[in-house]
């Protein structure tokens, strides 16, 4: 799938939906969260820079992993944020 900014592999998107119940077409809305939190995923050597994003989407906090390819964002995975990730998101956005 492709649009002006986001892209993903349709097979990977189907697997993600089956495993996590989150569609990539829905997950892109997390990038609109003005309070989104991002960090580099350096747990492994992926041969590319991967970024994790916590962003709110229609009241649901999502964890989205992506990489940048040229001027496009390629989604790798998307799921509901786990409790410790929710705590991190809210601690980063506390006033």
NORUR-V696257 format. One line per field, one symbol per residue. ss: DSSP state (H for helix, E for strand, L for the rest). phi: phi as a letter, one per 30 degrees, with the letter a starting at -180 (. if undefined). burial: 1 if it has 9 or more other C-alpha atoms within 8 Angstrom, else 0. A space follows every 10 residues. Layout:
# NORUR-V696257
ss = ???
phi = ???
burial = ???
This chain:
# NORUR-V696257
ss = LELLLEELLH HHHHHHHHHH LLLHHHHHHH HHLLLLEEEE ELLLLLLLLE EEEEEEELLE EEEEEEEEEL LEEEEEEEEE LLHHHHHHHH HHLLL
phi = .bbdbcbadd dddddddddb ibdddddddd ddddcecbad dcdbcciadc bcbcbdbhic dccccbbcbi cbccdcaaad ddedddeded ddcdc
burial = 0000011100 0111011001 0111001111 1010011000 1000000011 1111111000 1111111100 0111111111 1000110010 00000
